[in-house]
Amino acid sequence: MQTDKRFYYAVGRRKESIVGVRLYFTQPAAFKVNGKDLEQYFSYPLYTALARAPFELTGLEGKVSVVAHANGGGKHGQAVALRLAVSRALVAYNEQLRPTLRAHGYLTRDPRAKERKKYGLKRARRAPQWQKR
């Protein structure tokens, strides 16, 4: 467990969303996303719960200051990317947290992305209506 660094940085991704996170252990506890409070940025309670989940699991809630920069995608993708980034930064801070976070799936990147549209089709798989006669 290192404490000589000023902050711990990690990146999380989901679909088109990319979130960079800095964890500060020296500053008073705050959670900022793009300059706004977490509850102000993610107005939906599920998204704030997703972002706070790694801290609740490890018992570090209220002890860490988080500064995150999110761009791309929608709010849900950003919330999941934020959870991944926070989890990765916590592992960079303390390697012993890895098994706990891994067991809950917080260190696994969701590889699902939007499937590309194919020519001759209306969408990725939706074919034009077929007429027999």
C-alpha positions as CSV (number, residue, x, y, z in Angstrom):
1,M,0.0,0.0,0.0
2,Q,1.7,3.2,-1.2
3,T,0.8,6.6,0.2
4,D,3.7,8.7,-1.1
5,K,1.9,9.5,-4.4
6,R,-0.2,12.6,-4.7
7,F,-3.0,10.7,-6.6
8,Y,-3.8,7.4,-8.3
9,Y,-5.0,7.5,-11.9
10,A,-7.0,4.9,-13.9
11,V,-9.2,4.8,-17.0
12,G,-12.5,2.9,-17.4
13,R,-14.5,2.3,-20.6
14,R,-17.9,1.1,-21.6
15,K,-19.5,1.3,-25.0
16,E,-18.5,4.8,-26.3
17,S,-17.9,6.2,-22.8
18,I,-14.4,6.9,-21.4
19,V,-13.8,8.0,-17.9
20,G,-10.5,9.1,-16.3
21,V,-10.3,9.1,-12.5
22,R,-7.9,10.5,-10.0
23,L,-8.1,9.4,-6.4
24,Y,-6.7,11.8,-3.7
25,F,-6.2,10.5,-0.2
26,T,-4.8,13.8,1.2
27,Q,-7.8,16.0,0.4
28,P,-11.2,16.1,2.1
29,A,-13.6,13.5,0.7
30,A,-15.5,14.8,-2.4
31,F,-16.8,13.1,-5.6
32,K,-16.6,15.4,-8.6
33,V,-17.4,14.4,-12.2
34,N,-16.7,17.0,-14.9
35,G,-16.5,19.7,-12.2
36,K,-20.0,18.8,-10.7
37,D,-20.9,16.8,-7.6
38,L,-21.7,13.2,-8.3
39,E,-25.4,13.6,-7.4
40,Q,-25.7,16.6,-9.6
41,Y,-24.0,15.0,-12.6
42,F,-25.9,11.7,-12.3
43,S,-29.4,12.7,-11.2
44,Y,-30.6,9.1,-11.3
45,P,-29.8,7.3,-7.9
46,L,-28.8,4.0,-9.6
47,Y,-25.9,5.7,-11.4
48,T,-24.6,7.3,-8.2
49,A,-24.9,3.9,-6.4
50,L,-22.9,2.3,-9.3
51,A,-20.1,4.9,-8.9
52,R,-19.9,4.6,-5.1
53,A,-20.1,0.7,-5.1
54,P,-16.3,0.1,-5.0
55,F,-15.9,2.4,-2.0
56,E,-18.8,0.8,-0.1
57,L,-17.3,-2.7,-0.8
58,T,-13.8,-1.8,0.4
59,G,-14.8,0.4,3.3
60,L,-13.1,3.5,1.9
61,E,-16.3,5.6,1.5
62,G,-15.8,9.1,2.9
63,K,-12.0,8.7,3.0
64,V,-11.1,9.4,-0.6
65,S,-11.5,12.4,-2.8
66,V,-12.4,11.6,-6.5
67,V,-12.0,13.8,-9.5
68,A,-13.3,12.2,-12.7
69,H,-13.5,13.3,-16.3
70,A,-16.2,11.6,-18.4
71,N,-16.9,12.0,-22.1
72,G,-18.7,10.1,-24.8
73,G,-21.7,7.7,-24.6
74,G,-24.7,8.1,-22.3
75,K,-25.1,8.4,-18.6
76,H,-25.4,4.7,-17.9
77,G,-22.3,3.8,-19.9
78,Q,-20.4,6.6,-18.1
79,A,-21.6,5.3,-14.7
80,V,-20.3,1.8,-15.4
81,A,-17.1,3.2,-16.9
82,L,-16.7,5.3,-13.7
83,R,-17.1,2.2,-11.5
84,L,-14.4,0.4,-13.5
85,A,-12.0,3.3,-13.4
86,V,-12.5,3.8,-9.6
87,S,-11.9,0.1,-9.0
88,R,-8.7,0.1,-11.1
89,A,-7.5,3.2,-9.2
90,L,-8.2,1.5,-5.9
91,V,-6.2,-1.5,-7.0
92,A,-3.3,0.8,-8.0
93,Y,-3.5,2.2,-4.4
94,N,-3.7,-1.2,-2.7
95,E,-3.2,-4.4,-4.5
96,Q,-4.8,-6.4,-1.7
97,L,-8.2,-5.0,-2.8
98,R,-8.0,-6.9,-6.1
99,P,-9.6,-10.2,-5.0
100,T,-12.6,-8.4,-3.4
101,L,-13.2,-6.2,-6.4
102,R,-12.7,-9.0,-8.9
103,A,-15.2,-11.3,-7.0
104,H,-17.9,-8.7,-7.5
105,G,-17.0,-8.1,-11.1
106,Y,-15.9,-4.5,-10.7
107,L,-12.6,-5.1,-12.5
108,T,-14.1,-6.7,-15.6
109,R,-14.6,-4.5,-18.6
110,D,-17.9,-5.2,-20.4
111,P,-16.8,-5.8,-24.0
112,R,-20.3,-5.4,-25.6
113,A,-20.5,-2.6,-28.1
114,K,-23.0,-1.6,-30.8
115,E,-22.9,-3.9,-33.8
116,R,-22.2,-2.2,-37.1
117,K,-24.8,-1.8,-39.8
118,K,-24.4,-4.0,-42.8
119,Y,-25.2,-3.0,-46.4
120,G,-28.4,-4.4,-47.7
121,L,-30.0,-4.3,-44.3
122,K,-31.9,-1.5,-42.5
123,R,-29.9,-1.9,-39.2
124,A,-27.3,-4.4,-38.0
125,R,-29.6,-7.4,-38.4
126,R,-33.0,-6.0,-39.5
127,A,-33.6,-7.0,-43.1
128,P,-36.0,-5.2,-45.4
129,Q,-39.6,-6.6,-45.4
130,W,-39.8,-9.6,-47.7
131,Q,-42.8,-10.2,-50.0
132,K,-43.5,-13.5,-51.5
133,R,-45.7,-12.1,-54.4
